[in-house]
Structures are given as structure tokens and as C-alpha cells.
Amino acid sequence: MSETFGQRLSAALDLHGALCVGIDPHAALLSAWGLDATAEGAREFGLRTVEAARGRVGVVKPQVAFYERYGSRGFAALEDVMAAARDAGLLVIADAKRGDIGTTMEGYAHAWLEPGSPLEADAVTLSPYLGADSLREALSVAVHHGKGAFVLTATSNPEARALQSAIVDDALAVGDHEHVAARVAHDVNQANIGAPGALGPVGVVVGATVDRSAFGLGDVALAGMPILAPGFGAQGAAPADLRRLFGYVASAVVANESRSILAVGPDRLAARIDERAALYRESLHG
């Protein structure tokens, strides 16, 4: 049996540490790098980032929106960047935040997670806010093909708090009450039942700048799940905060940094990745 995404991610985190390099070619960064705000500029930006990340981290996360803005040429550039990253031995999380129902969700699942698809990634981000069960097909495709998914659960944008921390009090609630975010984590974690290894293939997105206890996301709720954590670097959380923020589940965290790394420019990019990766390893292991 081939390795699951959870097993491959565990190996990458053990070898390289928690740092995930975001690939976010927004217009200001393209200009700072001396590149045009075009699909070709975004392609060059992504390929340079992949080359700098090779052998230094285990995971990269292209932000799909910054390629999608250029239409078909942008998607072609993204295909090249993701293929180059996977060829370099990096795990690729496509930050697409897809969420829908029925055959539409099935289409998204096959676009991002089907082996041989032009947009094939190792994992994709998904939105559960049409109901977590709407993701069933995507999670099934992920597990079947040895891929992964990260489901938005407690995100770092403040406007999401009212929804994600709301209380669910129906008959399925765990305990006296349950937060929406905790319900999402519980529901999608069902896809990990029976998966080998310490981590299942289906994880959650939990912002490093949120108080996860306010969302009902204690260590027990997150145990066994990969955790994609935006909010490190430019958004305020520091590598030294990793153990304090995530406690028992800190070793399962994929800590994404984008601007704090990319802003140094292409000439210093590799050195910056080395610096930040070392800080995360030190945070976990001393």
C-alpha cells in the first residue's frame, strides 16, 4: 500500500520542520522582484521560490487566486509551478479554498487531487461552510488517491469569528454545547478513521493568531489531524510561539509564512528560508 498524505507530511515535518513557504505573487511583490504583473511574471516568481525552497522545507503553498487573476495563462503558470515543486520533492498545498455541493464539489476534487490532472497538488484547502458533509466527495477522493485536504475551521480573519465560534446546540453536539469550528473539525476527522500513522490525510486550517480555545479547538479536538496554520511571520505570530500556541499538537502544525519570506527578494530568498526554518525547528526541539 502506498503512503498516505498524512504519512508523507509527517516525514516532511520530521525532516525539515514546520515551515511552509507560501507562494503569493501579488502585484506589489512582483514589482519588488522586478517582474511584470502578468502570468509569466507569476510563473517566474513561483519557479524561483520553488528553487529556493528545494531541500530547505518540506511544504509549499501556492495561493491560487494570484494565478487565477490572469485567466487561462495564469492557470498554465500555476500548473508549471506546482509540477516543478512536486518534481523537487516538495509537498504542494493548493490554497484554492474550494467549497460546493454535489457534482460541482466532485469536479473540484478531481481537478486538484486526481493523479495526472493538470492542476494536481498533494493537498487542497476547502471551505466547509455549505455544511461539512458537502465535502464528503472531496475527502473521499483525497483518501482514495493518497492526497490530503485542509478544511477551513478557525481562520485568522476577524470577520469570521462570529460564525466560526457560534454555538451548535442540536442533538449531535458534543457535550452541553459545541462551537461551529469544533463541529467542523469533528466531522471532517471522520475521514481519518483507520488511516495509518500519527496523522490522517485530512486536516484543518487554524490561524496562529486566534485563541483556539474560543472555538472549542483544544488539543483533543485536533489530535491526529494535520494543522495548516497561517498567521506566522508578517501577520504577527513568531516561530518561538509555536509550542505555546499549539501545545500537544504543535508537531502536527504546518506553519505558513509568505510575505515575511518573499519580501526579502529573490537574491536573499534561500538564506531567509534557512533562517526561518531553523527558528521553527528550535521552537519544537530546542
Summary of the structure (lengths in Angstrom):
residues: 286
radius of gyration: 17.9
end to end distance: 35.2
largest distance: 56.8
contacts: 1016
relative contact order: 0.15
helix: 51%
strand: 17%
